[in-house]
Amino acid sequence: MSTSQQPDPKDRPARLTVGVVGAGRVGPALAASLQLAGHRPVAVSGVSDASRRRAERMLPDVPLVPPAEVLARAELVLLTVPDDALPGLVEGLAETGAVQPGQLLVHTSGRYGAKVLDPALRAGALPLALHPAMTFTGTPVDVQRLAGCSFGVTAPEQLRLAAEALVIEMGGEPEWIAEERRPLYHAALALGANHLVTLVAQSMELLREAGVAAPDRMLGPLLGAALDNALRSGDAALTGPVARGDAGTVAAHVTELRRHAPQTVAGYLAMARATADRALAHGLLKPELAEDLLGVLADGTDGTDRTNGSEGDAR
């Protein structure tokens, strides 16, 4: 459903009181977005000083209270805590009687579906998994970025329409993810987004080492075009020495990286092998050139083994 097709008012959920358990970067932004849609944030919990300051900035005048008090005040509760903390939090809230029958309990973990909320379901709560496929800064710009953002949605069938309606009210696009596919879904996002940050940061460091004064300015247009091309064309957008089969150039890269930034060699080799495999499979890399290229990459791994055994393990 497109965000341009707003649900009919009669189909929208009633205006809800909203609580946030875990004032990290995600929870306050989602609550602020729901506030713009007419819902009313009434309570937020946060442990660290940073989370408290974030809540005060994003949700001014909303009281900071313990988690159980958040559930006591809110009809819709956002559980926005780290993945590893979520199961224990849900069990604790259910065991202490904090969960209220009929209460909408929403977690934003990418890893988990709705089953992690089973203890709360048994206590009468309505479980929803709404994961925004977005990186958050903990500032008001996050609310703007939710416009058009895809959400991975998992919920019992009878709550599917309610889950999708909440996502649309936050400006997002609901994408239904089956319970058993949540870990794969989350791995895909981490591979694309989290690892991208690492690659870009490494690239900027190497450019500085090479004498480039403004690596961000140099990389911005290049990476923007590469991302756009990849989203439009997939593997057909592959360019560069690996896709061309320039074994000598790749060998020079490995030599220079080993000399100036040995910590990047394992990642370079792993990504080069993955790129070569995809380029071969899609007919971009000629088989007669692939043999020399793969030989260089194998030699690079062997060389890494001789100088630093831990790097040679990344295959």
N, C-alpha and C positions, 0 to 999 in steps of 0.2 A: 504494500500500500504506500503510495507516495505521500510525503509530508504536505504536498499541495492539496491533497484531498482530505481536509480535516473532517473528523467524524461528526455526524449529525449530533447536535446538542443532546437529544434524547438518548443517544447511544453512549454518551460519555459517562464515566464513573462519577458518582457524587463527589462534591468537594470534600476533601479528606484532610484531617489533621496528620501532619507528617513529622516523624521523628528520625533521627540519625544516630546510629550506634557506630562510632568510629569516625572521628572527624579528620580523616586523612585528606588526600587530594580529591577523591571522587565524591564522597558523601555530601559535603556542603554544596558542591556544584550541582548535583542532581536535585537536591532539595531546593536550591535557588531556582532551578529550571521549573520544578513543579510549582513553586510559588508564583512564577510568571503565568502559569496555566490556571491559577486560581486556587490551588491548594494552600494550606496554611501550616508552615513549619512551627512546631510548638516546643520541641525539645531536642537537644543534641548532647552527646557524650563524647568526651575526648580526654586522653590521659596526659599526653605530653604538652609542654608549653606551646610548641609549634602548632599542634592541632587545635588548642584552645584559641590561639590568636587567629588561626585560619577560620574557625567557626565564627568568631566575633566579626571578622571582616566580611565573610560571605553571607552570614545569617545574623545581621545585627538585631539586637533585642530578643533573640531566641535564647532562652535560658540553658545553661550548661548544667546537666544533672547526671546522676549515675545511670548505667544502662537499664536497670530494672525500672527506673522512673520514666525513662524514655518510652518504654513499652506501655507503662500505665497511662501515659498521656496521649499516645498517638494511635490512630486507626491504620496508618500505613507506616511501617518501620523499615528503613533502609539499613541493612547490615553491611557496612562498607569497611571491613577489616581485612588484613592479609589472608590469603588462601589458607595457610596452615593454621591460622587461629579460628577459622570459621566453624569447623565441626565442634570444637570444644565450647565455643560461645553459644551455639545453638543448643547443645545439650544442657549447658548450665542454665540458660534462660528457661528452658522447658522444665528442668528438674526443680527449679526454685519457684515455679508457679507464676513467672513473669509474663508468660505468653497468654494472650486473651483470645477466647473463641471468636472466630470471625475476623480476626486481625490480619491484614495483608502484611506478610513478612517477605521482604525482597532482599536478596543478596546480589552482589555485583561481581562475584568471582567468575573469571572465565573458565577456570578448571572444573568447577562443579555445576551440575544441573540442579534439579529440584529435590532430588533424593536426600541431599545433605540436610535439608530442612525437615526430614521425616519426624524427628522428635517434636518439633513445633507443630507439625501436621497432626500428630496424635493428641496434642493439647488443644486442637481446634483451630489453629492458624491456617491461613490460605497462602501456600508457598509459591513464590515466583523467583526465577533466576533471570535477571536482566543485566547483561554485561555490555557496557558501551565499548565498542571497538575504537578507542581513542586514548591518546596519551594525555595526561592531566598535569597541570602546572600548580594547582592549588590557588589560582587567582581567578578574578571574574571573567577573564578571557575564555575559560573553560565552558562557561554557559553558552557563549556564542558558538563555540566549536561543536556543540551538540547538534546544531542545526544540520540536518542531513547525515548525521552520524549513524552508522549501522549498530544495532544492538543484537547480540546473541540471546535469543529468548528461549527459555525452557520452562514449562509449567504443566500441571495437569490439564488435560483436554478441556475440562469445564471452565478453566481459568484463562484459557488462551486469549479470548477476546479482551478480557480485562488487562492482561499483560501487554498485549499489542496496543491497546488504547493508551495506557500509561506511557509507553515509549513514544507514541505519536505526539502526545501532549508535551513531552520534553523536546520535541523537534526532531526526534530520531526516526530511523527506519527499522522496523522489526524484521529480524531474520530468524526463522524457526530452526533451532538446533536440537536434534534428538539427544536424549539423556546420555546414551552410550557414546555419542560422538563429541561430547564436550571436551575431553582431554585433547583429542586430535584438533578440534577447532582452536583451542587455546594455543597448542603448539605451533599451529600455522601462523597465528598472529605474533607470537613471540619471535618466531624465526624471521618474519618480515620486519617488524617494528623494532624490537629490542636489539637484534643483531645489527640492524641498520645503523643505530646510534653508535655502536662500537666501531663499525667499519668507517663511518664518517669521521669519528674522533681520531682513529688511527691515521686516516688519510690526511687530516689537517696537521697532525704532528709531523708526518713525513714531509709534507710540503714546507712546513716551517724549517725543518732540517735541511731541505733543499734550497732554502733562501727566499721562499715566497713570503712577502710581507703580509698579504691579506688572503690566506687560504680559504676563508669562508666566502669571500667575494669570487674567488676563482672557481670554487666547487659549486656554488649556488646554481648558476645557469646549467652547468653540466649535469649535476645530479637531478635537477628539476626535469631536464629533458629526458634523462635516462629513465626516471620514474614514470613520466608520462608515456614514453615509448613502450616500457614494459607492461604498463596497465592496458595499453591499447593493443599491443601485438604479442605479448608473451615472449617466448623464446626467439621469435623472429627479430626481436630488438637487440639480440646479443651482438656486441661489437668488441673490438680490442684484440690484442695479440693472441689470446687463447683461442677465441673463435676463429681467428685467421690461421692458426697453426704456426705462428711465428715462434718457433722453439728457441731461437737464439735470443730474442728479446725477453722471453720468460726466464731463460737462464740468467740473463743479466740482472733482471729484477731480483731473483733469488739471491744472487751474489751481493747485491747492494743492500738488500734487506738484512742479510746475515751480518753484514759489516756494520750497518748503522742502527738497525732496529730488530735484533734477533727475536724479540718477543712477538713479532708479527709474522715470522716465517711460517709457523704451523698453520695459522689462519689463511695466509695467502695460498699455500699449497692445497689446503682442503678446498677452498673456494675455486681455485684453478682447476682441480680435478672434477669438481661438480660441474663447473662451466663447460669443460671439455666433454664430459659425458652428455650433457644436454645438447651442446652444439653438434656432436656426432649424431645423436638420435634424431635431430631435426634437419640433418643434411647441410648444416652450415659449415662444419669442419670436414675437410676432405680426408678420407681415410689414409691416404698416402702421407699426409702431413701430421696426422694424429700420432703415428708411431713415434716420431722424433719428439714430439711435444710430451707425450706420456712418459717417454724415457727421461726427459729432463725433470719432470715432476717426480718420478721415482728416484732419480739421482738426488734430487733436492731433499727428499725424505731421508735417504741414506746419509747424506751429508749432515742433515740435522741430527740424526742419530749419533753420529760420531762426535759432534760438538756439544750436544745437549740432548740426552736421551729422552727427556720428557716431551720435547717438541715433536719427536718422530712418531709419537703415538697417534697423532691426529690424522686419521685416514678417512 
